[in-house]
Amino acid sequence: MQPLIRGRYVARLAEGPADIARMLALRGAVFRAGGDDADALDARCRHVLVEGAGGTLCGGFRVAILQSAALEQGYAAQFYDLAPLAGDARPSVEMGRFCLAPGLADPDVLRLAWAAMTQIVDAAGAGRMIGCTSFAGADWQPHRAALALLADRHLGPVGLRPGRRAAEVVEFPALAGPVTDRTAALAGLPPLLRSYLGMGGWVSDHAVADRDLDTLHVFTCVEVDGVPAARAASLRAVARD
């Protein structure tokens, strides 16, 4: 991808070990309370940094371009059986470890990160964006309202939903229960997941408890051809200008 400059922010690919180290430090602060978040997948991924004034690291993510036959090599495949998705001739782009600097709440950072992702998706000719979208806290009960909303409105097509692979799974909709307060349910969704759903994304029919990161996550998929036209045009405008 080409560097994207919008106002005081720039999104670009990591250019070497120093950039990777900065991104890993941010991930460690966000996901590990300052611990080490590096894993074997980092060497196979591209890393996108969003920087502010003076080169301050404001956020970023890692991304892998996976052909259908290689879906099992991605992060999500550790927790979900992705065999139902293996029939697409086009590659999938897996986005992971998305994070913002602690205390940062500027929507322009998220907007620029999505523009960078759009560049990558278009350049790869990808058919899908996939990933694991996390709720803070591995216990499902505090997320009941949000899970109920996902189970009621946002499950993927039956033939494409990934199978179960993880040791600790939360089934939909039996544990989630009925949607009784849509406002509360929406408020309980992570911002990144709301972005996926706003692009027409869908989720798995179960969640996975990740005790290592103390998160509860759902497999998330956006069909590139199904992104609403206005949203796609908006993303591409930022990615192109």
PyMOL commands that set and color helices and strands:
alter all, ss='L'
color gray80, all
select helices_A, chain A and resi 17-31+40-44+53-55+68-73+76-78+83-85+107-124+141-153+182-187+191-198+224-226+229-240
alter helices_A, ss='H'
color red, helices_A
select strands_A, chain A and resi 4-6+9-13+46-51+57-66+80-81+92-100+128-136+163-164+169-171+202-210+215-223
alter strands_A, ss='S'
color yellow, strands_A
deselect
rebuild
show_as cartoon
